[in-house]
């Protein structure tokens, strides 16, 4: 038994790991620090492969690695296109790459990626990858089957589920499971979140500050890059360093702050509890769609927040529609339409009938706008030239036939041309009368089958 425990500690426990971590970029150093430290820059080959659900996640992980290692550190090359990555890998050594299962498989099939030198493979996040289509799962299994036996296999998942556990049992021998620390039971924390993309946090922060116009706010950041982006945004809005109303902080929040805005979702419950201690009026977070689930689990009371600009645009549209209906009603109700809809009142309420008619009107408008757009595109497209039936250089004649001058020139043969000109292929008359000696220019003996002049007509 001691031998088995020593073997498990020495080999399996240090190689294959299953991490259960929230789907947030704050979790990246937790599972990528070890594989990055095992890389050997002198080898000059790819030693780390990170499999992601899509190219966007690969780009986000590459940005996180740059923040971890610095501009002069090891790069994690995102594979957004297998063709572009193959050309890039042929030009210089690439130590670490990240991409979707299909792109990684294409690189292996094209001999651009050699898996025999790979020291570590990371699946981030496996629950999202295994929930994809069958082609990606097949590509992932193809890559896993060609890995060296001594390569470390690291699986990252946001939740423990059957597909991930079955995958770990199949491809991760004696895997150590790194479970998250259980959060202490506490009351639910009301949090409003604004859904953003990886590149729209600054825009969402500006719109959020415009909508709230808070008397005081603390913007909580967790990295140097996030701090730089947040400070530039509030400086563009007119908040200076001397203004104490809006501050960027790494976690220190002044008491009685009106609004606490997490530039990135909190990675632990402790960060959220620290915001609650300041007794703010509202707590908000800018979260990507993949981070919303973890935020809901952590706060147990997370709700979306609609910014005013999209809501105002929708309300203006509905107001214009009501004005249009009011104008139609004030101008007089047509008897024919009333008689057509009256039988429906036996089954439906009047407002339901009006709503159905409004839906048909909106559908008709969409179709009409699409037809108008196609018509404008057809008018803007350059017109193609019609087919030309001209065979000679005089293409300006078109299909109207030869001109009078052309007919005259063909009616009067050119006496200046010699026998060689008249015997060319352009003057041959295969369906005309047999040419006599004068037509042949005297250079050819008469045909023995040609008839002479008849005596009765001489």
C-alpha positions in Angstrom: 0.0 0.0 0.0 2.9 2.4 0.8 4.3 1.7 -2.7 1.0 2.6 -4.4 0.7 5.8 -2.4 4.3 6.7 -3.3 3.6 6.0 -7.0 0.4 8.1 -6.9 2.2 11.0 -5.3 5.2 10.8 -7.6 3.6 10.4 -11.0 -0.1 10.7 -11.5 -0.7 13.4 -8.9 1.8 15.8 -10.5 0.9 15.1 -14.1 -2.8 14.9 -14.7 -5.1 17.4 -12.9 -8.8 18.3 -13.1 -9.4 21.8 -12.0 -12.9 23.0 -11.1 -12.6 26.8 -11.5 -15.0 29.6 -12.5 -15.0 30.5 -16.2 -13.1 33.8 -15.7 -9.8 35.1 -16.8 -8.9 35.5 -13.2 -8.6 31.7 -13.0 -6.0 31.5 -15.8 -2.9 31.8 -13.6 -4.2 28.9 -11.5 -3.9 26.3 -14.2 -1.4 27.8 -16.8 1.4 28.9 -14.5 2.8 25.3 -14.1 2.7 24.4 -17.9 4.3 27.7 -18.8 7.1 27.1 -16.3 7.9 23.7 -17.8 8.6 25.1 -21.2 12.1 25.0 -22.6 12.8 28.0 -25.0 16.0 26.3 -26.3 14.0 23.4 -27.7 12.4 25.5 -30.4 9.3 23.3 -30.8 5.7 23.5 -29.6 5.5 22.1 -26.0 2.2 23.4 -24.8 -1.2 23.0 -26.4 -4.3 24.7 -25.0 -7.6 23.5 -26.4 -10.5 26.0 -26.2 -14.1 26.0 -27.3 -13.7 28.7 -29.9 -11.0 31.1 -31.3 -12.3 34.0 -29.2 -11.4 32.1 -26.0 -8.0 31.4 -27.4 -7.4 35.1 -28.0 -8.5 35.9 -24.5 -6.2 33.3 -23.0 -3.3 34.7 -25.1 -4.0 38.2 -23.6 -4.0 36.7 -20.1 -0.6 35.0 -20.7 0.9 38.3 -21.9 -0.2 39.9 -18.6 1.3 37.0 -16.7 4.7 36.7 -18.4 5.1 40.3 -19.7 5.9 41.5 -23.2 9.3 39.8 -23.2 8.0 36.5 -21.8 6.6 33.4 -23.4 3.8 33.9 -25.9 0.7 31.8 -26.3 -0.1 32.0 -30.0 -3.9 32.0 -30.6 -5.0 29.8 -33.6 -7.8 31.8 -35.1 -7.2 30.2 -38.5 -5.3 27.0 -39.2 -4.0 28.3 -42.4 -2.6 31.5 -40.9 -1.1 29.6 -37.9 0.6 27.1 -40.2 2.3 29.9 -42.1 3.3 31.5 -38.8 4.7 28.3 -37.3 6.7 27.7 -40.5 8.5 31.1 -40.1 9.6 30.9 -36.4 9.5 28.5 -33.4 6.2 28.6 -31.5 6.4 27.2 -27.9 2.7 27.4 -27.0 -0.5 27.6 -29.0 -4.2 27.8 -28.2 -7.1 26.9 -30.5 -10.2 25.0 -31.1 -10.1 21.2 -31.4 -10.7 21.4 -35.2 -7.9 23.9 -35.8 -5.4 21.9 -33.7 -6.3 18.7 -35.6 -5.8 20.5 -38.9 -2.4 21.6 -37.9 -1.5 18.1 -36.9 -2.7 16.6 -40.1 -0.8 19.2 -42.1 2.4 18.3 -40.2 2.7 21.8 -38.9 2.3 20.7 -35.3 4.3 17.8 -33.9 2.7 16.3 -30.9 5.6 14.1 -29.9 7.4 17.1 -28.3 4.3 18.4 -26.4 4.8 18.4 -22.6 1.4 19.6 -21.5 -2.1 19.9 -22.9 -4.8 22.0 -21.3 -8.5 21.9 -21.9 -10.1 25.2 -21.0 -13.0 24.8 -20.3 -13.8 21.2 -20.9 -17.5 21.4 -20.1 -17.9 24.0 -22.8 -15.8 22.1 -25.3 -17.6 18.8 -24.7 -21.0 20.5 -25.1 -20.1 21.5 -28.7 -20.9 19.6 -31.9 -19.8 16.1 -32.7 -17.0 17.2 -35.1 -15.2 19.1 -32.4 -15.5 16.2 -29.9 -14.1 13.8 -32.6 -11.3 16.2 -33.3 -10.4 16.4 -29.6 -10.4 12.7 -29.3 -8.1 12.5 -32.3 -5.6 14.9 -30.7 -5.7 13.2 -27.3 -5.0 9.8 -28.9 -1.8 11.0 -30.5 -0.2 12.7 -27.4 2.9 11.2 -25.8 2.3 9.1 -22.8 4.4 11.3 -20.5 2.6 14.5 -21.5 0.7 16.2 -18.6 -3.0 16.4 -19.2 -4.9 19.2 -17.5 -8.6 19.6 -17.6 -10.3 22.8 -16.5 -14.1 22.8 -15.9 -16.5 25.2 -14.3 -18.6 22.4 -12.9 -18.3 18.7 -12.4 -20.6 16.9 -14.7 -20.9 13.5 -16.3 -19.3 14.2 -19.7 -16.3 15.8 -18.1 -15.9 13.0 -15.6 -16.1 10.3 -18.3 -13.5 12.2 -20.4 -11.2 12.4 -17.4 -11.6 8.7 -16.7 -10.7 7.8 -20.3 -7.8 10.1 -21.0 -6.4 11.2 -17.5 -4.8 8.4 -15.7 -4.8 8.8 -11.9 -5.8 12.4 -12.2 -5.7 14.6 -9.1 -8.9 16.7 -8.7 -8.4 20.2 -7.6 -11.8 21.1 -6.2 -12.7 24.7 -5.4 -12.7 25.9 -1.8 -16.2 25.8 -0.4 -17.5 29.3 0.0 -18.9 30.0 3.4 -22.7 30.2 3.6 -23.8 33.7 3.6 -26.8 35.9 2.6 -27.5 36.6 -1.0 -25.9 39.7 -2.3 -27.9 41.7 -4.9 -25.8 42.4 -7.9 -26.8 43.9 -11.2 -24.7 42.9 -14.2 -24.2 44.4 -17.7 -23.3 41.8 -20.4 -20.3 42.9 -22.4 -17.8 41.4 -24.9 -14.1 41.1 -24.3 -13.4 44.4 -26.2 -16.4 46.5 -25.1 -15.8 46.9 -21.4 -14.7 50.5 -21.7 -17.8 51.5 -23.8 -20.1 49.7 -21.3 -18.4 51.5 -18.4 -18.9 54.9 -20.0 -22.5 54.2 -20.7 -23.1 52.9 -17.2 -21.6 56.0 -15.6 -23.8 58.2 -17.9 -26.9 56.3 -16.9 -26.2 56.2 -13.1 -24.5 59.6 -12.7 -23.5 58.4 -9.2 -22.5 60.9 -6.5 -19.6 58.6 -5.7 -18.4 55.3 -7.2 -15.6 52.8 -6.8 -14.4 50.9 -9.9 -12.8 47.7 -8.8 -10.1 46.2 -11.1 -8.0 43.1 -10.8 -5.1 43.7 -13.2 -2.8 46.5 -14.5 -4.4 46.5 -17.9 -7.9 46.8 -16.5 -6.7 49.6 -14.3 -5.3 51.5 -17.2 -8.4 51.1 -19.3 -10.7 52.2 -16.4 -8.6 55.3 -15.7 -8.5 56.3 -19.3 -12.3 56.0 -19.5 -13.1 58.1 -16.5 -10.5 60.7 -17.6 -12.2 61.0 -21.0 -15.5 61.6 -19.1 -14.0 64.5 -17.2 -13.1 62.8 -13.9 -9.6 63.9 -12.8 -7.4 62.5 -10.1 -8.4 65.4 -7.9 -12.1 64.4 -8.2 -13.1 62.1 -5.4 -16.4 61.1 -6.9 -15.2 58.2 -9.1 -12.1 56.3 -8.1 -10.3 53.2 -9.5 -9.2 50.8 -6.8 -7.8 47.3 -6.4 -10.2 46.4 -3.6 -10.2 49.2 -1.1 -13.6 50.8 -1.0 -14.5 53.8 1.1 -17.5 53.5 3.4 -20.8 54.8 2.1 -19.8 54.7 -1.5 -22.9 55.0 -3.7 -22.0 52.5 -6.4 -19.4 49.7 -6.5 -18.6 48.7 -10.1 -16.6 45.6 -10.8 -14.8 46.2 -14.0 -14.4 42.4 -14.1 -16.6 40.0 -12.1 -15.3 39.1 -8.7 -13.4 35.9 -8.7 -14.1 35.0 -5.0 -16.9 35.6 -2.5 -14.4 37.5 -0.3 -14.2 40.3 -2.9 -18.0 40.5 -3.1 -18.2 40.6 0.7 -15.6 43.4 0.9 -17.9 45.5 -1.3 -20.9 44.7 0.9 -19.0 46.0 3.9 -18.9 49.5 2.4 -22.7 49.6 2.4 -23.1 50.8 -1.2 -26.5 51.6 -2.6 -25.9 49.4 -5.7 -23.3 46.8 -6.7 -22.7 46.3 -10.4 -20.5 44.1 -12.6 -19.4 44.1 -16.2 -19.5 40.4 -17.2 -19.1 38.4 -20.4 -21.8 35.9 -21.2 -19.5 33.0 -20.1 -19.0 34.7 -16.7 -22.6 35.3 -15.8 -23.3 31.8 -14.5 -20.4 32.0 -12.0 -21.5 35.4 -10.9 -25.0 34.1 -10.2 -23.7 31.2 -8.2 -21.5 33.5 -6.1 -24.0 36.2 -5.3 -27.2 34.1 -5.5 -29.0 37.2 -6.5 -27.6 38.5 -9.8 -30.0 40.3 -12.2 -29.3 41.9 -15.6 -29.3 45.7 -15.9 -30.6 47.3 -19.1 -28.8 50.5 -20.1 -31.0 53.5 -20.9 -29.8 54.0 -24.5 -31.2 50.7 -25.9 -34.4 51.0 -23.8 -35.0 54.6 -24.9 -34.6 53.6 -28.6 -37.2 50.8 -28.1 -39.6 53.1 -26.4 -39.3 55.7 -29.1 -40.1 53.1 -31.7 -43.2 52.0 -29.7 -44.3 55.6 -29.3 -44.0 56.2 -33.1 -46.2 53.1 -33.7 -48.9 54.3 -31.3 -48.9 57.7 -33.0 -49.4 56.0 -36.3 -52.3 54.0 -35.0 -53.9 57.0 -33.3 -53.8 58.9 -36.6 -55.5 55.9 -38.4 -58.2 55.8 -35.7 -58.8 59.5 -35.8 -59.3 59.5 -39.5 -62.2 57.1 -39.2 -62.6 53.3 -38.9 -63.3 51.5 -42.1 -66.5 49.5 -42.0 -65.1 46.7 -44.1 -62.2 46.0 -41.7 -64.6 46.1 -38.7 -66.9 43.6 -40.3 -63.9 41.3 -41.2 -62.6 41.2 -37.6 -65.9 41.2 -35.7 -66.3 37.3 -35.8 -63.0 37.0 -34.0 -64.4 38.8 -30.9 -66.3 35.6 -30.0 -62.9 33.9 -29.2 -60.4 36.7 -28.6 -60.3 40.0 -26.9 -60.1 43.2 -28.9 -56.6 44.0 -27.7 -55.4 40.6 -28.7 -56.8 41.0 -32.2 -55.0 44.4 -32.5 -51.8 42.9 -31.3 -52.0 40.1 -33.9 -52.7 42.7 -36.6 -49.7 44.7 -35.4 -47.5 41.7 -35.7 -48.6 41.1 -39.3 -47.9 44.8 -40.0 -44.4 44.6 -38.6 -43.7 41.4 -40.6 -44.9 43.1 -43.8 -42.7 46.1 -43.1 -39.7 44.0 -42.7 -40.4 42.2 -46.0 -41.0 45.6 -47.8 -37.7 47.1 -46.4 -35.8 44.0 -47.6 -37.3 44.2 -51.1 -36.4 47.9 -51.2 -32.9 47.2 -50.1 -32.5 44.6 -52.8 -33.8 47.0 -55.4 -31.4 49.7 -54.4 -28.5 47.2 -54.6 -29.6 46.1 -58.0 -29.7 49.7 -59.3 -26.3 50.4 -57.8 -24.7 47.3 -59.3 -22.9 48.0 -62.7 -24.8 46.9 -65.7 -23.2 44.1 -67.7 -22.5 44.7 -71.4 -24.8 42.9 -73.8 -23.5 40.0 -75.9 -21.7 41.0 -79.1 -22.1 39.2 -82.3 -19.4 41.0 -84.3 -16.6 38.9 -85.7 -14.3 41.5 -87.2 -12.7 44.6 -86.1 -15.7 46.7 -87.0 -17.5 46.0 -83.7 -19.3 49.3 -83.9 -21.7 48.0 -86.5 -23.5 45.9 -83.9 -26.1 43.5 -85.2 -27.6 45.8 -87.9 -25.7 44.2 -90.7 -23.2 45.7 -93.1 -23.4 49.3 -94.1 -23.9 50.6 -97.6 -20.2 51.3 -98.0 -19.4 47.7 -96.9 -22.0 46.3 -99.4 -20.5 48.5 -102.2 -17.1 47.4 -101.5 -18.1 43.7 -101.6 -20.0 44.3 -104.8 -17.0 45.7 -106.7 -14.0 43.4 -106.4 -10.7 44.9 -105.6 -8.7 44.6 -108.8 -5.5 45.6 -107.1 -5.2 42.3 -105.2 -3.2 39.6 -106.7 -3.9 35.8 -107.0 -2.5 35.2 -103.5 -5.0 37.6 -102.0 -8.0 36.2 -103.8 -7.1 32.6 -102.9 -7.1 33.3 -99.2 -9.6 31.6 -96.9 -11.7 34.8 -96.5 -12.6 34.9 -100.3 -13.6 31.2 -100.7 -17.2 30.5 -101.7 -17.8 26.9 -100.8 -21.5 27.1 -101.5 -21.3 29.3 -104.6 -20.9 28.5 -108.3 -17.7 26.8 -109.5 -15.1 29.3 -110.2 -13.8 29.6 -113.7 -10.3 30.3 -114.9 -10.8 34.0 -114.4 -11.6 33.4 -110.8 -8.7 31.2 -110.3 -6.3 33.8 -111.7 -4.9 31.4 -114.3 -2.7 29.7 -111.8 -4.7 26.5 -111.9 -5.6 24.3 -114.8 -9.3 24.0 -115.6 -11.3 21.3 -114.1 -11.8 18.4 -116.4 -15.5 18.1 -115.2 -16.3 21.7 -116.0 -18.5 22.2 -119.1 -17.7 24.4 -122.0 -20.2 26.8 -123.6 -23.2 25.1 -125.2 -23.3 25.2 -129.0 -27.0 25.9 -129.2 -26.5 29.2 -127.3 -23.5 30.4 -129.2 
